[in-house]
Amino acid sequence: MRELTEQELVRREALQSIRDLGIDPYPADTFEVNADTATILAEFDETAGNFQEVSIAGRLMRKRVMGKASFAVIQDSVGKIQIYVSRDDICPGEDKNLYNKLFKKLLDLGDYIGIKGHVFKTKTGETSIHATSLTLLSKSLRPLPVVKEKDGEVYDAFSDPEQRYRMRYVDLTVNTDVRKTFIQRSQMVQAMRNFMNDKGYLEVETPILQPLYGGAAARPFKTHHNTLDMPLYLRIANELYLKRLIVGGFEGVYEFAKDFRNEGMSRFHNPEFTMMELYVAYKDYKWMMDFVEAMVEHVAIALHGDTKIQVGENMIDFKRPWKRFSMYEAIEHYTGIDISEMDEDELRRTARQLHVPEDESMGRGKLIDEIFGEKCEHLLIQPTFITDYPIEMSPLAKQHRDKPGLTERFEAICNCKEICNAFSELNDPIDQRERFEKQLELGKRGDEEAMVLDEDFLRALEYGMPPTAGIGIGIDRLAMIMTNSSSIQDVLLFPQMRPENPQSEEEE
């Protein structure tokens, strides 16, 4: 067991003293709240005399004791407000313990309290609550990081990224602006959901534990089911299950899915992430490009009131239409090299010429993907559609109707990263089987991200799937853009972290 700090020992002594006063530091009773700080600060009118019977609750964030009266600051989920505490108001009669002992000596910053009283303005014009009742709701046994402010400067901020991500509960308390990011993320998801619901598409749920992983090129997490005595995989995508629902007769289905990929971690990658996938029957990838433009433009306006969003040093404009390049056009545009007719050996030589990492496990599609990623992707700031991918890169996409060797696929790239991937979905079961078999060959060559062959999915296609457009949108990456966040960890409440150093708390 770790050794308690001096401050923690003092708080535990205060906890016992509170109990000795006959006060429960963790009461079970409901504390009725009828107002919040933001509403009070925005709507209080001294001449109207409103907010004369308010009840709010939150953390005690500041305390200034001045004899029989004191000022403090309470923070709830939407802001902070000053409270005025008078001994004679909260301790009527002869019992002065609540003020002299509890408020003055035993309450600490970070404690949850409930306040009842009336709103007024101080002589300096600050909107405050005159407390007539104070209730301890939860005693804090660890001190919050103390953030000091002076002359507009912030000192001792809780700013270390690893601490912030690991202790998000402290981060949200101390760095209250962080809450805005997650509120906006929720609003973004809701705007997307409303947009799709208004089109009549059905939100569904599909399995997270799957007997076969599929729907993407990725390495899975593997587990074991004891009762069935069989391996299972955390899904890397929900694509193949949603397509089964199109086979079953639904014309439009979508899911906000938690997916898992056992791959590297970076400021753009977390092993657990959120993907929204949508499949609509009787549509193609051209229709889906128009749909994505409309939906993302709608989201930008819903969150920011404008199609233009500041992201780092760049002003991103989601106003339709977006720029469009085929993959071959993009590579030729940014490298000056036409790779459209190159075979695998020529592509490998070109990759070396361009100093693009390559190895013998890479087939033609993987080599093209690496060249594009190294030489083009980082140059795409404004939202841009990259279309018509080589067939080797797209085992689930329909062959291009006009361009042999290519597929009807697009990705949207924005701020240098892919935010979505979409196809005219392959619905020819014979072609799909052949594509899967080629993926198996790549797997034998050492490609750990090659897809596996899913016999049940092929059986579903053999029953007939109508022409379908499908898309996957990376919610975390889109949230990074919509909230002007530089790291995926900033838009995940609880990002994956390395194990905590067992000595770290003792060294605090």
C-alpha positions as CSV (number, residue, x, y, z in Angstrom):
1,M,0.0,0.0,0.0
2,R,1.4,3.4,-0.9
3,E,2.3,5.9,1.8
4,L,-0.1,8.8,2.3
5,T,1.1,12.3,1.8
6,E,0.9,14.8,4.6
7,Q,-2.0,16.6,3.0
8,E,-3.9,13.3,2.6
9,L,-3.3,12.5,6.3
10,V,-4.7,15.9,7.2
11,R,-7.8,15.3,5.1
12,R,-8.4,11.9,6.7
13,E,-8.1,13.5,10.1
14,A,-10.7,16.1,9.0
15,L,-12.9,13.2,7.8
16,Q,-12.9,11.7,11.2
17,S,-13.5,15.0,12.9
18,I,-16.6,15.5,10.6
19,R,-17.9,12.2,11.7
20,D,-17.3,13.1,15.4
21,L,-19.5,16.1,14.8
22,G,-22.3,13.7,13.9
23,I,-22.2,14.7,10.2
24,D,-22.2,12.0,7.5
25,P,-19.4,13.0,5.0
26,Y,-21.1,10.8,2.4
27,P,-24.8,11.2,2.9
28,A,-27.2,9.1,0.9
29,D,-30.1,11.6,0.8
30,T,-31.0,13.3,-2.5
31,F,-29.9,16.9,-2.7
32,E,-32.4,18.7,-5.0
33,V,-30.8,21.1,-7.4
34,N,-33.0,23.8,-9.1
35,A,-30.4,26.0,-10.8
36,D,-26.9,26.0,-12.2
37,T,-24.1,28.6,-12.2
38,A,-24.3,29.5,-15.9
39,T,-28.0,30.2,-15.8
40,I,-27.7,32.3,-12.7
41,L,-24.8,34.4,-14.0
42,A,-26.6,34.9,-17.4
43,E,-30.1,35.6,-16.1
44,F,-30.0,37.2,-12.7
45,D,-31.6,40.6,-12.6
46,E,-31.2,42.5,-9.4
47,T,-34.2,44.8,-10.1
48,A,-36.5,41.8,-10.9
49,G,-35.4,39.9,-7.7
50,N,-35.3,36.5,-9.4
51,F,-33.3,33.5,-8.1
52,Q,-34.3,34.1,-4.5
53,E,-34.6,30.4,-3.6
54,V,-31.8,28.6,-5.4
55,S,-30.3,25.3,-4.6
56,I,-27.0,24.4,-6.3
57,A,-24.3,21.8,-5.8
58,G,-20.7,21.3,-6.8
59,R,-17.1,21.3,-5.8
60,L,-15.7,23.9,-3.3
61,M,-12.9,25.5,-5.4
62,R,-11.9,28.5,-3.3
63,K,-12.4,29.6,0.3
64,R,-11.6,32.9,2.0
65,V,-12.4,32.9,5.7
66,M,-13.0,36.3,7.3
67,G,-14.2,35.8,10.9
68,K,-18.0,35.5,11.1
69,A,-18.4,35.7,7.3
70,S,-16.6,34.2,4.4
71,F,-16.5,34.0,0.6
72,A,-16.0,30.9,-1.4
73,V,-16.4,29.6,-5.0
74,I,-18.4,26.6,-6.0
75,Q,-18.0,24.9,-9.4
76,D,-20.8,22.8,-11.0
77,S,-20.9,21.1,-14.4
78,V,-21.3,24.4,-16.3
79,G,-19.3,27.0,-14.4
80,K,-18.3,28.7,-11.2
81,I,-20.0,31.2,-8.9
82,Q,-19.1,33.0,-5.7
83,I,-21.0,32.2,-2.5
84,Y,-21.2,34.3,0.7
85,V,-21.3,32.3,3.9
86,S,-22.3,34.0,7.1
87,R,-22.1,32.1,10.5
88,D,-25.4,33.6,11.7
89,D,-27.3,32.5,8.5
90,I,-26.1,28.9,8.3
91,C,-25.9,28.4,12.1
92,P,-29.0,29.8,13.7
93,G,-29.2,29.8,17.5
94,E,-26.3,28.8,19.7
95,D,-24.8,25.9,17.6
96,K,-21.8,27.4,15.8
97,N,-20.1,24.1,15.0
98,L,-21.2,24.0,11.4
99,Y,-19.4,27.3,10.6
100,N,-16.6,27.4,13.2
101,K,-15.6,23.8,12.8
102,L,-17.0,22.4,9.6
103,F,-16.7,25.4,7.1
104,K,-13.7,27.2,8.6
105,K,-11.5,24.2,9.5
106,L,-12.8,20.9,8.1
107,L,-14.0,21.7,4.5
108,D,-11.3,21.4,1.9
109,L,-11.0,22.5,-1.7
110,G,-12.5,19.7,-3.8
111,D,-15.2,18.8,-1.4
112,Y,-18.7,18.5,-2.9
113,I,-21.2,20.8,-1.1
114,G,-24.8,21.8,-1.6
115,I,-25.8,25.4,-1.1
116,K,-29.3,26.9,-0.7
117,G,-29.8,30.6,-0.6
118,H,-30.6,33.7,-2.6
119,V,-28.7,35.5,-5.4
120,F,-27.4,39.1,-4.9
121,K,-24.7,41.4,-6.2
122,T,-21.8,42.4,-3.9
123,K,-20.6,45.9,-3.6
124,T,-18.1,45.2,-6.4
125,G,-20.9,44.1,-8.6
126,E,-20.2,40.3,-8.6
127,T,-23.2,38.0,-8.8
128,S,-23.1,35.8,-5.8
129,I,-25.2,33.4,-3.7
130,H,-25.9,34.3,-0.1
131,A,-26.0,30.9,1.6
132,T,-28.7,30.1,4.1
133,S,-27.9,26.4,4.2
134,L,-24.7,24.4,3.5
135,T,-24.6,20.6,3.2
136,L,-21.5,18.5,2.9
137,L,-22.2,16.0,0.1
138,S,-18.8,14.2,-0.4
139,K,-15.5,14.6,1.3
140,S,-12.4,14.8,-1.0
141,L,-9.5,12.8,0.4
142,R,-6.9,13.9,-2.2
143,P,-6.1,17.5,-2.9
144,L,-6.7,18.8,-6.4
145,P,-3.8,20.4,-8.3
146,V,-3.8,24.0,-7.3
147,V,-3.9,26.2,-10.4
148,K,-2.9,29.8,-9.6
149,E,-3.8,32.8,-11.7
150,K,-2.3,36.3,-11.6
151,D,-2.5,39.2,-14.0
152,G,-4.0,36.9,-16.6
153,E,-1.2,34.3,-16.3
154,V,-1.8,30.7,-15.2
155,Y,0.7,29.0,-12.9
156,D,1.1,25.4,-11.8
157,A,-1.4,24.3,-14.4
158,F,-2.4,20.6,-14.6
159,S,-1.0,20.3,-18.1
160,D,1.2,17.2,-18.3
161,P,-0.5,15.2,-21.1
162,E,0.1,11.7,-19.6
163,Q,-1.4,12.8,-16.2
164,R,-4.3,14.5,-17.9
165,Y,-5.2,11.4,-20.0
166,R,-4.6,9.0,-17.1
167,M,-6.6,11.0,-14.6
168,R,-9.3,12.5,-16.8
169,Y,-11.5,13.0,-13.7
170,V,-8.9,15.5,-12.4
171,D,-8.4,17.0,-15.9
172,L,-12.1,17.7,-16.3
173,T,-12.3,19.3,-12.8
174,V,-9.2,21.5,-13.1
175,N,-9.1,22.3,-16.8
176,T,-12.8,23.0,-17.3
177,D,-12.3,24.0,-21.0
178,V,-11.6,20.4,-21.7
179,R,-15.3,19.6,-21.1
180,K,-16.2,21.7,-24.2
181,T,-14.3,19.3,-26.4
182,F,-16.4,16.3,-25.3
183,I,-19.6,18.3,-25.4
184,Q,-18.8,19.2,-29.0
185,R,-18.0,15.6,-29.8
186,S,-21.4,14.5,-28.5
187,Q,-23.1,17.3,-30.5
188,M,-21.2,16.2,-33.6
189,V,-22.4,12.6,-33.2
190,Q,-25.9,13.8,-32.5
191,A,-25.9,16.0,-35.6
192,M,-24.8,13.0,-37.7
193,R,-27.4,10.7,-36.2
194,N,-30.1,13.3,-36.8
195,F,-29.0,13.8,-40.4
196,M,-29.2,10.0,-41.1
197,N,-32.4,9.5,-39.2
198,D,-34.0,12.3,-41.2
199,K,-33.1,10.3,-44.3
200,G,-35.0,7.3,-42.9
201,Y,-31.9,5.1,-42.2
202,L,-32.1,2.7,-39.3
203,E,-29.5,2.7,-36.5
204,V,-28.6,-0.9,-35.6
205,E,-26.1,-2.9,-33.4
206,T,-23.9,-5.7,-34.6
207,P,-21.5,-8.1,-32.7
208,I,-18.3,-6.9,-31.1
209,L,-17.1,-10.4,-30.4
210,Q,-16.8,-12.2,-33.8
211,P,-15.8,-15.7,-34.8
212,L,-13.9,-14.1,-37.8
213,Y,-12.6,-10.6,-38.1
214,G,-13.2,-8.8,-41.4
215,G,-14.3,-5.6,-43.1
216,A,-10.9,-4.0,-43.0
217,A,-7.1,-4.6,-43.4
218,A,-5.9,-4.7,-39.8
219,R,-4.5,-7.0,-37.1
220,P,-7.1,-8.1,-34.5
221,F,-7.3,-8.7,-30.8
222,K,-7.9,-12.4,-30.1
223,T,-9.6,-13.9,-27.1
224,H,-11.2,-17.3,-26.2
225,H,-14.8,-18.3,-25.2
226,N,-14.6,-20.9,-22.5
227,T,-18.1,-22.4,-22.9
228,L,-17.9,-22.7,-26.7
229,D,-14.2,-23.6,-26.5
230,M,-13.5,-21.4,-29.5
231,P,-11.4,-18.4,-30.4
232,L,-13.2,-15.0,-30.9
233,Y,-11.9,-11.7,-32.1
234,L,-12.8,-8.1,-31.2
235,R,-14.1,-6.6,-34.3
236,I,-11.9,-4.5,-36.5
237,A,-14.9,-3.3,-38.5
238,N,-18.7,-3.9,-38.6
239,E,-18.9,-3.8,-42.4
240,L,-19.7,-7.5,-43.2
241,Y,-22.5,-7.6,-40.6
242,L,-24.2,-4.5,-41.9
243,K,-24.0,-5.8,-45.4
244,R,-25.8,-9.0,-44.2
245,L,-28.6,-6.7,-43.1
246,I,-28.8,-5.2,-46.6
247,V,-29.1,-8.7,-47.9
248,G,-31.9,-9.2,-45.4
249,G,-33.9,-6.4,-46.9
250,F,-33.1,-3.2,-45.0
251,E,-32.5,-0.4,-47.4
252,G,-30.3,1.9,-45.1
253,V,-28.6,0.9,-41.9
254,Y,-25.9,2.6,-39.8
255,E,-24.0,2.0,-36.6
256,F,-21.7,4.0,-34.3
257,A,-19.4,1.1,-33.5
258,K,-16.5,0.6,-31.1
259,D,-13.8,-1.1,-33.2
260,F,-10.4,-2.6,-32.0
261,R,-7.2,-3.0,-33.9
262,N,-4.0,-4.5,-32.4
263,E,-1.7,-2.0,-34.0
264,G,0.6,0.9,-33.2
265,M,-0.4,3.9,-31.1
266,S,0.2,7.5,-32.0
267,R,-1.5,10.9,-31.8
268,F,-3.7,9.6,-34.7
269,H,-4.2,6.0,-33.5
270,N,-5.8,4.4,-30.5
271,P,-6.3,0.6,-30.3
272,E,-10.0,1.2,-29.4
273,F,-11.8,3.7,-31.6
274,T,-15.2,4.7,-32.9
275,M,-16.3,4.3,-36.4
276,M,-19.7,5.2,-38.0
277,E,-20.6,2.9,-40.9
278,L,-23.5,3.4,-43.2
279,Y,-24.9,1.2,-46.0
280,V,-27.6,2.3,-48.4
281,A,-29.1,0.0,-51.1
282,Y,-29.5,1.0,-54.7
283,K,-26.8,3.7,-54.4
284,D,-23.2,4.0,-55.6
285,Y,-20.0,5.7,-54.5
286,K,-20.7,8.9,-56.5
287,W,-24.0,9.3,-54.6
288,M,-22.1,8.6,-51.3
289,M,-19.5,11.4,-52.1
290,D,-22.4,13.9,-52.4
291,F,-24.0,12.5,-49.2
292,V,-20.7,12.8,-47.2
293,E,-20.2,16.4,-48.4
294,A,-23.7,17.3,-47.3
295,M,-23.5,15.6,-43.9
296,V,-20.1,16.9,-42.9
297,E,-21.0,20.4,-44.0
298,H,-24.2,20.1,-41.9
299,V,-22.1,19.0,-38.9
300,A,-19.7,21.9,-39.2
301,I,-22.6,24.4,-39.3
302,A,-24.4,22.7,-36.4
303,L,-21.2,23.0,-34.2
304,H,-19.8,26.2,-35.4
305,G,-22.4,28.1,-37.3
306,D,-20.1,28.1,-40.3
307,T,-18.5,25.8,-42.8
308,K,-15.1,27.2,-42.0
309,I,-13.2,25.8,-38.9
310,Q,-9.8,26.8,-37.6
311,V,-7.7,23.7,-37.1
312,G,-4.2,24.5,-35.9
313,E,-2.7,26.9,-38.4
314,N,-5.2,26.0,-41.1
315,M,-8.6,27.3,-41.9
316,I,-10.6,24.2,-43.1
317,D,-13.7,24.9,-45.3
318,F,-16.2,22.1,-45.6
319,K,-18.4,24.0,-48.0
320,R,-19.5,21.8,-51.0
321,P,-18.2,20.8,-53.4
322,W,-14.9,19.3,-52.3
323,K,-11.8,18.8,-54.5
324,R,-11.5,15.3,-56.2
325,F,-8.5,13.4,-57.5
326,S,-8.2,9.8,-58.5
327,M,-5.4,8.0,-56.7
328,Y,-3.2,7.8,-59.8
329,E,-3.9,11.5,-60.5
330,A,-2.9,12.4,-56.9
331,I,0.4,10.5,-57.1
332,E,1.3,11.9,-60.5
333,H,0.3,15.4,-59.3
334,Y,2.6,15.4,-56.3
335,T,5.5,13.2,-57.5
336,G,5.4,13.8,-61.3
337,I,5.4,10.0,-61.8
338,D,2.6,8.1,-63.6
339,I,2.3,4.7,-61.9
340,S,-1.0,3.6,-63.5
341,E,0.6,1.0,-65.8
342,M,3.4,-0.3,-63.4
343,D,3.6,-3.9,-62.3
344,E,4.8,-4.9,-58.8
345,D,8.5,-4.9,-59.6
346,E,8.3,-1.4,-61.3
347,L,6.3,-0.1,-58.3
348,R,9.0,-1.5,-55.9
349,R,11.7,0.3,-57.8
350,T,9.7,3.5,-57.9
351,A,9.1,3.3,-54.1
352,R,12.9,3.0,-53.6
353,Q,13.5,5.9,-56.0
354,L,11.1,8.0,-53.9
355,H,12.6,6.8,-50.6
356,V,9.3,5.1,-49.6
357,P,9.7,2.2,-47.1
358,E,8.9,-1.1,-48.6
359,D,9.5,-4.8,-48.0
360,E,8.9,-8.2,-49.8
361,S,5.6,-8.8,-48.0
362,M,4.0,-5.9,-49.9
363,G,2.0,-6.6,-53.0
364,R,1.1,-4.1,-55.7
365,G,-1.8,-2.5,-53.7
366,K,0.3,-2.1,-50.5
367,L,3.1,-0.4,-52.5
368,I,0.7,2.1,-54.0
369,D,-0.8,2.8,-50.6
370,E,2.6,3.4,-49.2
371,I,3.6,5.8,-52.0
372,F,0.4,7.7,-51.6
373,G,0.7,7.9,-47.8
374,E,4.3,9.1,-47.9
375,K,4.1,11.5,-50.9
376,C,0.6,12.8,-51.0
377,E,-1.5,12.5,-47.9
378,H,0.4,15.1,-45.8
379,L,-0.2,17.7,-48.5
380,L,-4.0,17.4,-48.4
381,I,-5.3,20.1,-46.0
382,Q,-8.7,21.0,-47.4
383,P,-11.3,18.2,-47.6
384,T,-10.4,16.2,-50.7
385,F,-11.9,13.0,-52.2
386,I,-9.3,10.5,-53.5
387,T,-11.1,8.1,-55.8
388,D,-10.7,5.0,-58.0
389,Y,-8.3,2.8,-56.0
390,P,-6.5,-0.1,-57.6
391,I,-8.3,-3.4,-57.2
392,E,-5.4,-4.9,-55.1
393,M,-6.1,-2.2,-52.4
394,S,-9.8,-2.8,-52.2
395,P,-11.0,-6.4,-51.8
396,L,-14.5,-5.3,-50.8
397,A,-15.2,-2.7,-53.5
398,K,-16.9,-3.2,-56.8
399,Q,-14.7,-3.1,-59.9
400,H,-14.9,0.2,-61.7
401,R,-17.5,0.4,-64.4
402,D,-15.2,2.2,-66.9
403,K,-11.6,1.7,-65.7
404,P,-10.3,-1.9,-65.7
405,G,-8.0,-2.7,-62.8
406,L,-9.6,0.0,-60.5
407,T,-12.5,0.0,-58.0
408,E,-15.3,2.4,-57.2
409,R,-13.8,3.5,-53.9
410,F,-13.0,6.9,-52.3
411,E,-11.4,8.2,-49.2
412,A,-11.9,11.7,-47.9
413,I,-8.7,13.3,-46.7
414,C,-8.7,16.4,-44.5
415,N,-6.0,18.1,-42.5
416,C,-3.5,15.4,-43.8
417,K,-5.5,12.4,-42.6
418,E,-8.2,10.0,-43.8
419,I,-11.5,10.7,-42.2
420,C,-13.6,8.3,-44.2
421,N,-13.5,5.3,-46.6
422,A,-16.3,4.3,-49.0
423,F,-17.2,2.0,-51.8
424,S,-19.7,0.9,-54.4
425,E,-19.9,-2.3,-52.5
426,L,-18.9,-5.5,-54.2
427,N,-22.0,-7.7,-54.5
428,D,-20.7,-10.4,-56.9
429,P,-20.1,-13.4,-54.7
430,I,-17.8,-15.1,-57.2
431,D,-15.6,-12.0,-57.6
432,Q,-15.6,-11.6,-53.8
433,R,-14.4,-15.1,-53.2
434,E,-11.5,-14.6,-55.6
435,R,-10.6,-11.3,-53.9
436,F,-10.6,-13.1,-50.5
437,E,-8.4,-15.9,-51.9
438,K,-5.9,-13.3,-53.1
439,Q,-5.9,-11.8,-49.6
440,L,-5.1,-15.2,-48.2
441,E,-2.0,-15.4,-50.5
442,L,-0.9,-12.0,-49.2
443,G,-1.3,-13.3,-45.6
444,K,1.0,-16.3,-46.5
445,R,3.6,-13.8,-47.7
446,G,3.6,-12.2,-44.2
447,D,1.0,-9.4,-44.6
448,E,-0.5,-9.4,-41.0
449,E,-3.3,-7.0,-42.2
450,A,-4.6,-9.2,-45.0
451,M,-8.3,-10.2,-44.8
452,V,-9.5,-13.6,-43.9
453,L,-12.1,-15.6,-45.9
454,D,-15.6,-15.4,-44.4
455,E,-17.7,-18.3,-45.8
456,D,-20.9,-17.1,-44.1
457,F,-20.6,-13.6,-45.6
458,L,-20.0,-15.2,-49.0
459,R,-23.1,-17.4,-48.5
460,A,-25.1,-14.2,-47.7
461,L,-23.9,-12.6,-51.0
462,E,-25.0,-15.7,-52.8
463,Y,-28.5,-15.1,-51.7
464,G,-28.2,-11.7,-53.4
465,M,-27.3,-8.2,-52.2
466,P,-28.6,-5.2,-54.2
467,P,-26.3,-2.5,-55.5
468,T,-25.1,-0.7,-52.3
469,A,-23.0,2.2,-51.3
470,G,-21.2,2.0,-48.0
471,I,-19.0,4.2,-45.9
472,G,-17.0,4.2,-42.7
473,I,-16.2,7.6,-41.0
474,G,-13.6,7.8,-38.3
475,I,-15.5,9.6,-35.5
476,D,-12.3,10.3,-33.4
477,R,-10.5,11.9,-36.3
478,L,-13.5,13.9,-37.4
479,A,-13.8,15.0,-33.8
480,M,-10.2,16.1,-33.8
481,I,-10.9,18.4,-36.7
482,M,-14.3,19.7,-35.4
483,T,-12.8,20.5,-31.9
484,N,-9.4,21.8,-33.1
485,S,-7.6,19.0,-31.2
486,S,-4.0,18.0,-32.2
487,S,-4.1,14.5,-30.7
488,I,-6.7,11.6,-30.7
489,Q,-6.1,11.3,-27.0
490,D,-7.6,14.8,-26.6
491,V,-11.0,13.6,-28.0
492,L,-11.1,10.3,-26.1
493,L,-12.2,10.5,-22.5
494,F,-10.2,7.5,-21.5
495,P,-7.4,6.8,-24.1
496,Q,-5.4,3.6,-23.9
497,M,-2.2,4.2,-21.7
498,R,0.8,2.2,-20.8
499,P,0.7,0.6,-17.4
500,E,1.2,3.2,-14.7
501,N,4.6,3.2,-13.0
502,P,3.9,1.6,-9.5
503,Q,6.4,4.1,-8.0
504,S,4.7,7.1,-9.6
505,E,2.3,7.9,-6.8
506,E,5.0,7.5,-4.2
507,E,7.1,10.0,-6.1
508,E,4.4,12.6,-6.5
